[in-house]
Amino acid sequence: MSKEKRSVGWDDFTSALRNFHVVKVMGGQDIRMRYKRSRMGPFWITISMAVMITTMGLVFGNLFKTDVKEFLPYLTLGLITWSFIQSAISEGCDALISSEGIIKQLPVPLHVHVMRVIWKNFIIFLHNIVIFPLVMLAVQKSLSWTMFLAIPGFILLIVNLTWVLMILSMICARFRDMTQIVLSVMQVIFYLTPVIWMPKLLSHSAASALLTFNPLYHLIDLVRGPLLGETPMMSSYIIATVMAIIGLALSITMTTKYKYRVPYWV
């Protein structure tokens, strides 16, 4: 294998980063088209998210016999972060398929289409996260300086989402039924991940099994923990970093091997 061929995937990834302004334009255009002629725009998602958080907070708080002042901020960040991850993955599965016209006509890096999905959902995440300060105000809690640790945690989350979406988008472009399988698996993972329930509600052995081997728990905790005033475990940083390195290497390898087949798949 020649050096030029080996670098195809890496060149595709770095080219997408260098042309990130294209990603922002395309992602922003997706949001504008989705909410065309809507006065509230993506804030409709924020409103529906706020209603869901309030409803689930009251119901599950009583069901789990948990203090609402502790549970509501936890639930808020869990649902907002999970919504970001789930939407990115569900849309990312069809990232290449929905970009068929561009892929067949323009030499745009494949990673641009994946990053476009992540950027779009990142903007929606920013709309939704405004709910959190309001919840903290409602439960009479204040933010701490640990909230700045959420920044590196969120970066690790985005890096991991990038390689996951790149791999899934290529697999789903080749095998169309994989999209439905991924969506079904995500529904199962939602209940196995502490998004709407707190780890302390489980026995120690059950919690250890569900949390230690659940990569999404570590990624969510790196964002949620600091905003709740907690310092994430070092093991979560290590696991997320190792996943990012191995995952990027795998996705770049797959891009190198299959990039020029994608136009025939879509």
C-alpha positions as CSV (number, residue, x, y, z in Angstrom):
1,M,0.0,0.0,0.0
2,S,1.4,3.3,-1.0
3,K,1.9,6.2,1.4
4,E,-0.6,8.3,-0.7
5,K,-3.2,5.6,-0.2
6,R,-2.6,5.2,3.4
7,S,-3.1,8.9,4.0
8,V,-6.5,9.2,2.3
9,G,-8.5,8.8,5.5
10,W,-6.3,11.2,7.5
11,D,-6.3,13.8,4.7
12,D,-10.1,13.5,4.5
13,F,-10.3,14.2,8.3
14,T,-7.8,17.1,8.4
15,S,-9.3,18.6,5.3
16,A,-12.7,18.7,6.9
17,L,-11.2,20.5,10.0
18,R,-9.4,23.0,7.7
19,N,-12.7,23.7,6.0
20,F,-14.8,23.8,9.1
21,H,-16.5,27.0,7.9
22,V,-18.2,24.8,5.3
23,V,-19.5,22.6,8.1
24,K,-20.9,25.5,10.0
25,V,-22.6,26.9,6.9
26,M,-24.2,23.6,6.0
27,G,-25.2,22.8,9.5
28,G,-26.8,26.2,10.0
29,Q,-28.6,25.9,6.7
30,D,-30.1,22.5,7.9
31,I,-31.6,24.3,10.9
32,R,-32.9,27.2,8.9
33,M,-34.5,24.8,6.4
34,R,-36.1,22.7,9.2
35,Y,-37.6,25.7,10.9
36,K,-38.3,27.8,7.8
37,R,-41.1,30.4,8.5
38,S,-41.2,29.4,12.2
39,R,-40.9,32.4,14.5
40,M,-39.6,30.3,17.5
41,G,-37.2,28.2,15.3
42,P,-35.2,25.6,17.3
43,F,-36.6,27.0,20.5
44,W,-39.6,24.8,19.9
45,I,-37.3,21.9,20.8
46,T,-36.2,23.8,23.9
47,I,-39.8,24.3,25.0
48,S,-40.7,20.7,24.5
49,M,-37.5,19.6,26.3
50,A,-38.4,21.9,29.3
51,V,-41.9,20.4,29.5
52,M,-40.5,16.9,29.4
53,I,-38.0,17.6,32.1
54,T,-40.6,19.2,34.3
55,T,-43.0,16.3,33.9
56,M,-40.4,13.5,34.2
57,G,-38.8,15.3,37.1
58,L,-42.0,15.4,39.2
59,V,-43.0,11.8,38.2
60,F,-39.7,10.0,38.5
61,G,-38.6,12.1,41.5
62,N,-41.6,10.7,43.5
63,L,-41.3,7.3,42.0
64,F,-37.6,6.9,43.0
65,K,-38.2,8.6,46.3
66,T,-35.5,11.1,45.5
67,D,-35.2,14.7,46.6
68,V,-36.4,16.9,43.7
69,K,-33.8,19.5,44.3
70,E,-31.1,16.9,43.7
71,F,-32.9,14.9,41.0
72,L,-34.2,17.7,38.8
73,P,-30.7,19.2,37.8
74,Y,-29.4,15.6,37.3
75,L,-32.3,14.7,35.1
76,T,-32.0,18.0,33.2
77,L,-28.4,17.5,32.2
78,G,-28.9,13.8,31.5
79,L,-31.8,14.4,29.1
80,I,-30.2,17.3,27.3
81,T,-26.9,15.5,26.8
82,W,-28.6,12.3,25.8
83,S,-30.8,14.1,23.3
84,F,-27.6,15.6,21.8
85,I,-26.0,12.1,21.5
86,Q,-29.1,10.3,20.3
87,S,-30.0,12.9,17.7
88,A,-26.5,13.0,16.4
89,I,-26.3,9.2,16.0
90,S,-29.8,8.8,14.5
91,E,-29.1,11.6,11.9
92,G,-25.5,10.5,11.5
93,C,-26.5,7.1,10.3
94,D,-28.0,8.7,7.2
95,A,-25.3,11.5,6.9
96,L,-23.8,10.1,3.7
97,I,-27.1,8.9,2.2
98,S,-28.8,12.3,2.6
99,S,-25.7,14.0,1.0
100,E,-25.9,11.8,-2.1
101,G,-26.0,14.8,-4.5
102,I,-23.0,16.5,-3.0
103,I,-20.9,13.3,-2.7
104,K,-21.5,12.5,-6.4
105,Q,-20.9,16.0,-7.7
106,L,-18.3,17.7,-5.5
107,P,-15.0,16.6,-4.0
108,V,-16.1,17.4,-0.4
109,P,-14.4,15.4,2.4
110,L,-16.7,12.7,3.8
111,H,-16.1,13.9,7.3
112,V,-17.7,17.2,6.4
113,H,-21.1,15.5,6.2
114,V,-20.6,13.9,9.6
115,M,-19.4,17.1,11.2
116,R,-22.3,18.9,9.7
117,V,-24.7,16.6,11.7
118,I,-22.7,17.2,14.9
119,W,-22.6,21.0,14.4
120,K,-26.3,21.1,13.8
121,N,-27.1,19.2,16.9
122,F,-24.5,21.2,18.9
123,I,-26.5,24.3,18.1
124,I,-29.6,22.7,19.3
125,F,-27.8,21.6,22.4
126,L,-26.9,25.2,23.1
127,H,-30.5,26.1,22.8
128,N,-31.5,23.4,25.3
129,I,-28.8,24.0,27.8
130,V,-30.3,27.4,28.7
131,I,-32.9,25.3,30.7
132,F,-30.2,24.2,33.2
133,P,-29.6,27.6,34.8
134,L,-33.3,28.1,35.2
135,V,-33.6,24.7,36.9
136,M,-30.7,25.5,39.2
137,L,-32.5,28.8,40.0
138,A,-35.8,27.0,40.7
139,V,-34.2,24.5,43.1
140,Q,-32.1,27.3,44.7
141,K,-28.7,25.9,43.8
142,S,-25.7,27.7,42.5
143,L,-23.1,26.8,39.9
144,S,-19.5,26.1,41.0
145,W,-16.1,26.6,39.4
146,T,-16.0,22.9,38.5
147,M,-18.4,23.6,35.6
148,F,-15.4,24.6,33.5
149,L,-14.3,20.9,33.6
150,A,-17.4,20.3,31.4
151,I,-15.5,21.9,28.4
152,P,-12.8,19.2,28.0
153,G,-15.4,16.6,28.7
154,F,-17.7,17.9,26.0
155,I,-14.7,18.0,23.6
156,L,-14.0,14.4,24.3
157,L,-17.7,13.6,23.7
158,I,-17.7,15.4,20.3
159,V,-14.4,13.6,19.2
160,N,-15.9,10.3,20.1
161,L,-19.2,11.1,18.3
162,T,-17.2,12.1,15.2
163,W,-15.6,8.6,14.8
164,V,-18.7,6.8,15.8
165,L,-20.8,8.7,13.2
166,M,-18.1,8.3,10.5
167,I,-18.1,4.5,10.9
168,L,-21.9,4.2,11.2
169,S,-22.6,6.4,8.2
170,M,-20.4,4.2,6.0
171,I,-21.9,1.0,7.3
172,C,-25.5,2.4,6.9
173,A,-24.7,3.6,3.4
174,R,-23.6,0.1,2.5
175,F,-26.3,-1.8,4.5
176,R,-29.5,0.3,4.7
177,D,-31.1,-1.9,7.4
178,M,-28.4,-1.0,9.9
179,T,-30.1,2.4,10.6
180,Q,-33.1,0.7,12.2
181,I,-30.9,-1.7,14.1
182,V,-28.8,1.2,15.5
183,L,-32.0,3.1,16.5
184,S,-33.3,0.0,18.3
185,V,-30.0,-0.5,20.1
186,M,-30.0,3.2,21.2
187,Q,-33.4,2.7,22.8
188,V,-32.1,-0.2,24.9
189,I,-28.9,1.7,25.8
190,F,-31.1,4.6,27.0
191,Y,-32.5,2.5,29.8
192,L,-29.1,1.0,30.7
193,T,-27.5,4.4,31.0
194,P,-28.1,6.6,34.1
195,V,-30.0,9.3,32.2
196,I,-33.3,9.3,34.1
197,W,-32.1,7.3,37.1
198,M,-29.3,7.8,39.5
199,P,-26.6,5.2,40.1
200,K,-27.1,5.3,43.9
201,L,-30.5,3.7,43.4
202,L,-28.9,0.4,42.3
203,S,-27.0,-2.1,44.4
204,H,-23.2,-1.7,44.3
205,S,-22.6,-4.8,42.2
206,A,-25.3,-3.9,39.7
207,A,-24.2,-0.3,39.4
208,S,-20.6,-1.3,38.9
209,A,-21.5,-3.6,36.0
210,L,-23.8,-1.2,34.3
211,L,-21.5,1.9,34.6
212,T,-18.0,0.6,34.3
213,F,-18.7,-1.1,30.9
214,N,-21.0,1.6,29.6
215,P,-19.0,4.1,27.5
216,L,-22.0,6.4,27.2
217,Y,-22.1,6.7,31.0
218,H,-18.5,8.0,31.0
219,L,-19.1,10.4,28.2
220,I,-22.3,11.8,29.8
221,D,-20.7,12.0,33.2
222,L,-17.8,14.1,31.9
223,V,-20.3,16.8,30.9
224,R,-22.9,16.4,33.6
225,G,-20.7,15.9,36.6
226,P,-18.8,19.2,36.5
227,L,-22.0,21.2,35.9
228,L,-23.5,19.6,39.0
229,G,-20.4,20.6,41.0
230,E,-18.8,17.2,40.9
231,T,-15.3,16.3,39.6
232,P,-15.5,13.3,37.2
233,M,-13.6,10.2,37.9
234,M,-10.1,10.0,36.3
235,S,-11.1,6.6,34.9
236,S,-13.8,8.3,32.8
237,Y,-11.3,10.7,31.3
238,I,-8.9,7.8,30.6
239,I,-11.7,5.6,29.0
240,A,-13.0,8.5,26.9
241,T,-9.5,9.4,25.7
242,V,-8.6,5.8,24.8
243,M,-11.9,5.4,22.9
244,A,-11.2,8.6,21.0
245,I,-7.7,7.5,19.9
246,I,-8.7,4.0,19.0
247,G,-11.9,5.1,17.4
248,L,-10.4,7.8,15.3
249,A,-7.7,5.4,14.1
250,L,-10.4,2.9,13.1
251,S,-12.6,5.4,11.4
252,I,-9.7,6.9,9.4
253,T,-8.6,3.4,8.4
254,M,-12.2,2.6,7.2
255,T,-12.3,6.0,5.3
256,T,-9.0,5.2,3.6
257,K,-10.4,1.8,2.5
258,Y,-13.9,2.7,1.5
259,K,-14.0,6.4,0.7
260,Y,-14.0,5.9,-3.1
261,R,-16.8,3.2,-2.8
262,V,-19.2,5.5,-1.0
263,P,-20.5,7.3,-4.1
264,Y,-21.6,3.8,-5.4
265,W,-23.3,3.0,-2.1
266,V,-25.3,6.1,-1.8
